Amino acid sequence: MKSFASKERSSQVKVAFTTSGNDLNAPLDSRFGRAAKFLVYNLDTNAFMVIDNRQNLNAAQGAGIQSAETVARSGAKVLVTGHCGPKAFRVLSAARIKVYTTDAATVEEALERFRTGKLAMAPSGDVEAHWA
């Protein structure tokens, strides 16, 4: 029988970052729902994939909720972004995805802050709905 600790080690932890680029040097997008892309980084393998989120850039409404569903489908258990609205935050919380906010300039800087424990988990959404 596996202990909880060994089960945690064997599961792959994925962290989603909001961005407009395709690699770790890309800028971190401060907007969650209207971020052009999500870079999903696997902490266990150091590999990543990029998910296109352009369909939500110009959405009249629901961009945050749809983006939260996209992140949940990616398998990420953590989201690092600049800001997250209240509706998106509720969807992410329901999916058991932890949200961290940061002012890091790049995905790589945000990843380093996350790895070294320099980010605090957000207790709630920190911007109004429809924030651009």
C-alpha positions in Angstrom: 0.0 0.0 0.0 1.4 3.4 -1.0 1.6 6.1 1.6 0.2 9.5 0.9 3.7 11.0 0.5 4.7 8.5 -2.1 1.4 9.0 -3.9 2.1 12.7 -4.0 5.6 12.2 -5.4 4.3 9.9 -8.2 1.7 12.3 -9.3 2.8 14.9 -11.8 2.3 18.5 -10.7 1.5 21.0 -13.5 1.5 24.7 -13.1 -0.3 27.0 -15.6 1.0 30.5 -16.4 -0.7 33.2 -18.3 1.3 34.4 -21.2 1.4 35.8 -24.8 4.4 33.7 -25.8 5.6 30.2 -26.5 8.4 29.6 -24.0 9.7 30.4 -20.5 11.2 33.7 -21.6 7.8 35.0 -22.7 6.1 37.8 -20.7 3.7 36.8 -18.0 0.3 38.2 -18.9 -1.3 40.1 -16.0 -4.8 39.1 -17.2 -6.1 35.6 -16.6 -9.3 35.3 -18.6 -8.1 37.3 -21.6 -4.5 35.9 -21.7 -3.6 34.9 -25.2 -2.1 31.6 -24.1 -1.4 29.4 -21.1 2.0 27.7 -20.6 1.5 24.6 -18.6 4.7 23.5 -16.9 5.3 20.0 -15.5 7.4 20.4 -12.3 8.4 16.7 -12.4 9.6 16.5 -15.9 10.5 20.2 -16.6 8.5 19.9 -19.9 5.8 22.3 -20.9 3.0 22.7 -23.4 1.4 25.9 -24.6 -2.4 26.2 -24.9 -4.0 28.8 -27.2 -6.6 30.9 -25.5 -7.2 33.5 -28.2 -10.9 32.6 -28.4 -11.4 34.5 -25.1 -9.4 37.6 -26.0 -12.5 39.4 -27.4 -15.3 37.5 -25.7 -18.1 39.8 -24.7 -18.5 37.9 -21.4 -17.5 34.7 -19.8 -13.8 34.9 -20.7 -12.6 34.1 -17.2 -15.0 31.1 -16.7 -14.0 29.7 -20.1 -10.3 30.2 -19.4 -10.7 28.5 -16.0 -12.3 25.5 -17.7 -9.4 25.4 -20.2 -6.9 25.4 -17.3 -8.8 22.7 -15.5 -8.8 20.5 -18.7 -5.0 20.9 -18.9 -4.5 19.0 -15.7 -2.9 21.9 -14.0 -3.3 22.0 -10.2 -1.8 25.5 -9.8 -2.3 28.8 -11.7 0.2 31.7 -11.6 -1.1 34.9 -13.1 -1.1 38.7 -12.6 -4.8 39.0 -11.7 -7.9 36.8 -11.5 -11.5 37.9 -11.4 -14.1 36.5 -8.9 -16.1 34.3 -11.3 -13.0 32.6 -12.7 -11.6 32.3 -9.2 -14.7 30.4 -8.1 -14.4 28.0 -11.1 -10.7 27.4 -10.4 -11.4 26.8 -6.7 -14.2 24.3 -7.5 -11.7 22.5 -9.7 -9.2 22.5 -6.8 -6.7 24.6 -8.6 -4.7 26.9 -6.4 -4.3 30.5 -7.6 -1.1 32.6 -7.1 -0.7 36.2 -8.3 2.5 37.9 -9.1 4.0 40.9 -10.8 6.9 38.8 -12.4 7.9 40.0 -15.8 8.3 36.6 -17.4 7.0 33.1 -17.1 10.5 32.0 -16.0 10.7 34.6 -13.3 7.2 33.6 -12.0 8.2 29.9 -12.1 11.3 30.6 -10.1 9.3 32.6 -7.5 6.8 29.7 -7.3 9.5 27.1 -6.8 11.3 29.1 -4.1 8.0 29.7 -2.2 8.0 33.5 -2.8 4.4 33.6 -4.0 1.4 33.7 -1.7 -1.8 31.8 -2.6 -4.6 34.2 -3.5 -7.5 34.0 -1.1 -10.0 35.3 -3.7 -10.3 37.1 -7.0 -8.5 40.4 -7.0 -10.1 42.3 -9.8 -13.7 43.1 -10.8 -15.4 41.0 -13.5 -14.7 42.3 -17.1 -11.4 43.8 -16.1 -9.2 44.4 -19.1 
